Amino acid sequence: MKEMRKTRLEDDHFHDQCGVFGIFGHPEAANLTYLGLHALQHRGQESAGIASSDGSRLFAERGMGHVGKVFSKSNLDRLAGNMAIGHVRYSTAGESKLVNAQPLRIESGRGEMAIAHNGNLVNAARMRGDLERTGSIFQTTSDTEVILHLIARSSRENLEEAIVDALQQVEGAFSLVFLFPGKMIAVRDPRGFRPLSLGRLGSATLITSESCALDLIDAEFVRDLQPGEMMVVTEDGIASYHPFPQAKPAPCIFEYIYFARPDSLLYGRSVNVVRRALGVELAREQPAPADVVVPVPDSGVSAALGYARESGIPFEFGLVRNHYVGRTFIEPRQSIRHFGVKLKLNPVRNLITGKRVVLVDDSIVRGTTSRKIVAMVRAAGAREIHVRISCPPTTGPCHYGIDTPRRSELIASSHTVEEIRKFIQADSLGYLSRDGMYRAVGDLQAELCDACFTGNYPVPIPRETKASLKAAGKSSR
Ligand code: SF4
């Protein structure tokens, strides 16, 4: 029998990292975390978990798959207490298996602790090697466990100081929520690569990767945690610190373009408003003679609405997305060669046939999916297809918590726009410029990471990390 090949039936996109959630001071803590994780499901679909505490012990339940699959009434009932943290994971560092599912929970000389991490540590390989050489035994292949070992081994007696001591030794991206019996601690790295927000529900305190999780449970958005901020939540209230040396902030601009949900607030602005503005700028910079604007759903929808409004060309949902497709095992055969894209997207022929179509998407990564979508729209009868992308060409991988292919697989790293157009077989192709992108996000230019477009990496990547990424077939620059 031929070997079955595992295929990710996903768009050709950079992929989300993880989502974290925490709540302190609510009798329904585990149930609300479960709901919050549902709202963050777009940030990770490989595993989900919740750890809770009744003030004296920790309880944890984790599993592989979507939140709805991992949790049932019986395992939620086992998560006692009025404080909980949760996590949804897409493996950016470490393999996709249960042992790496978060929250990670350990017991050390400091007692029980659990951690949920969004981001990626660029010096994890070196730190792990150092720790193993001096006796640490790792249970997982995840970079997050490095933080737990560093906390457990810190010479600082005070817990908060031990966390700061540990986090000062790691480099890269971390938006973290810790749970200890009777205490929740949230920390955002000094660059603030990944988002982290503070919310309130009555007297309960909430932490979440995105504000859309607060809306679901009728909680109030209070503010973003600042880059480098550490927040300690106990029965006595909230204490906020800035324990790290100041660094130039570098929150991820791609959260606005693709990762975050459009109904979230990010770095003080509505994601939907920014995405529409990206479409407006795109229409100004890259006009097209067309009859209809069609988004590649779902992430291209807001930018396409902005493009249509600015250009005056009617907007139509000319592609319909099937939301119920996950991953599957296929045996690729000629007869089903393109079924991956067709399972996800289907054209609405009467909106496309005979029309000149502007097809709006948020990025082209390898170009293979764009090529299939263009072929699908052409087969549905489009007269012309003008592809418009709501950000600049993605020329470099991400090292800060986003799953990206290796640099050589990014089509824009080695091809001109005209060469990409030929590859995807569009009649024209236009990207938004870097200036246009920053006009859309407003006055945040000096404060965002845009390394995958510009190559200006805010935190350098250690040589040994590049080597281990290369060996694993992952991104390297
Ligand atoms: Fe975001 Fe790109 Fe920077 Fe990664 S490299 S944090 S995806 S802007």
Residues whose N, C-alpha, C, O or C-beta is under 5 A from the ligand:
A	BS01	SF4	C252 I253 F254 P397 C398 H399 Y400 I402 C449 D450 A451 C452
